[in-house]
């Protein structure tokens, strides 16, 4: 693994871009999630982020949950230690649009629950306040069911 930063356009014939990378593509995964539209949706996203080692980003109007974590097969030289038996997603991944020289910017990036909540407050109508007073649900209906053995 070279420590020299090489531009894509400067690669020599037969060179592989991965030889100059620190396996950025193998240090997280991202799954598309539904676009949030309600306070509950944003609250769920806050919950995701509260579990650490994750973020939420938006790229081209698609929302993603990004989970940070190195693939267990990354070798010290950043090559794949499971190359012959790697998953199909790894086999079809190319360096054509990889993150090697990507600046890591997204349309939106949320790394803390506070950022999600602040954004929700900016884009959603104000939350309705809960009414104070007695609940119409009787207390006996709130008890847990009893299991008979």
C-alpha positions in Angstrom: 0.0 0.0 0.0 1.4 3.3 -1.1 1.2 6.4 1.1 1.3 8.6 -2.0 -1.9 10.3 -3.0 -2.4 9.7 -6.7 -5.0 11.4 -8.9 -7.2 9.0 -11.0 -6.0 10.6 -14.1 -2.3 9.9 -13.1 -2.7 6.2 -12.8 -0.3 4.3 -15.0 -1.6 1.5 -17.2 -2.3 -1.6 -15.1 -2.3 0.3 -11.8 -5.3 -0.1 -9.5 -6.7 2.8 -7.6 -7.3 0.6 -4.6 -3.5 0.4 -4.2 -3.5 4.0 -3.1 -6.6 3.9 -0.9 -7.2 3.2 2.8 -10.3 1.1 2.1 -12.8 3.9 2.6 -15.5 1.8 1.0 -14.9 -1.0 3.6 -15.3 1.2 6.7 -19.1 1.7 6.7 -22.3 0.7 5.0 -25.3 2.8 4.2 -28.9 1.7 3.8 -31.6 3.8 2.3 -34.4 4.8 4.7 -37.8 6.4 4.1 -37.9 10.1 3.8 -39.0 11.5 7.2 -42.3 13.4 7.2 -43.4 13.4 10.8 -42.1 14.1 14.2 -42.2 10.4 14.9 -40.0 9.8 11.9 -37.4 12.3 13.1 -37.6 10.9 16.6 -36.8 7.4 15.3 -33.7 8.9 13.5 -32.6 10.5 16.7 -32.8 7.1 18.3 -30.7 5.5 15.6 -27.9 8.1 16.1 -28.1 7.8 19.9 -26.7 4.3 19.4 -23.4 5.7 18.2 -21.1 4.9 15.3 -23.7 6.0 12.8 -25.0 9.0 10.9 -27.8 10.0 8.6 -27.2 11.6 5.3 -29.2 12.8 2.3 -27.8 12.5 -1.2 -29.8 13.4 -4.2 -33.0 13.5 -2.1 -32.5 9.9 -0.8 -32.1 9.5 2.9 -29.5 7.0 4.2 -28.6 5.5 7.6 -24.8 5.2 7.6 -23.3 2.7 10.0 -19.6 3.0 10.7 -17.6 -0.1 11.2 -14.6 -1.7 9.5 -15.2 -4.9 7.5 -13.7 -7.7 9.6 -11.6 -8.8 6.6 -9.6 -5.6 6.0 -5.9 -6.4 6.2 -3.2 -4.1 7.6 -2.3 -3.1 4.0 -6.0 -2.3 3.3 -6.5 -5.2 1.0 -9.3 -7.7 1.3 -8.5 -10.7 3.4 -11.6 -12.5 2.0 -11.2 -11.6 -1.6 -12.0 -15.0 -3.1 -15.1 -15.4 -1.0 -16.3 -11.8 -0.8 -20.0 -10.9 -1.1 -21.5 -10.0 -4.4 -21.8 -6.4 -3.5 -18.1 -6.2 -3.1 -17.6 -8.1 -6.4 -19.7 -5.6 -8.4 -18.3 -2.5 -6.7 -16.0 -0.5 -9.0 -13.7 2.4 -8.5 -15.5 4.4 -11.3 -17.5 6.4 -8.7 -15.8 5.4 -5.5 -14.9 7.7 -2.7 -11.2 7.7 -3.2 -11.1 11.3 -4.2 -14.5 12.3 -2.9 -14.6 15.2 -0.5 -17.2 13.4 1.6 -19.9 16.1 1.2 -23.6 15.2 1.1 -26.7 17.3 0.6 -27.3 17.0 4.3 -25.4 15.2 7.0 -26.6 14.5 10.6 -24.1 13.2 13.1 -25.9 14.0 16.4 -29.5 13.6 17.7 -29.5 17.3 18.3 -28.8 18.0 14.6 -31.8 15.8 13.6 -34.1 17.5 16.1 -33.0 21.0 15.1 -33.7 20.1 11.4 -37.1 18.7 12.3 -38.0 21.9 14.1 -37.0 23.8 11.0 -39.0 21.8 8.4 -42.1 20.5 10.3 -45.1 22.4 11.7 -44.9 23.0 15.4 -45.7 19.9 17.6 -49.2 19.9 19.0 -49.2 20.3 22.8 -50.7 17.4 24.8 -53.9 18.3 26.6 -53.7 18.3 30.4 -56.5 16.6 32.3 -57.8 13.3 33.1 -57.5 10.5 30.6 -60.6 8.8 29.4 -58.9 5.4 29.7 -59.7 3.6 32.9 -56.9 2.6 35.1 -57.7 -1.1 34.9 -57.2 -1.1 31.1 -53.6 0.1 31.6 -52.5 -2.9 33.7 -50.4 -5.6 32.2 -52.2 -8.8 31.4 -51.8 -11.6 33.9 -50.5 -14.9 32.6 -52.0 -17.9 34.3 -49.7 -20.9 34.6 
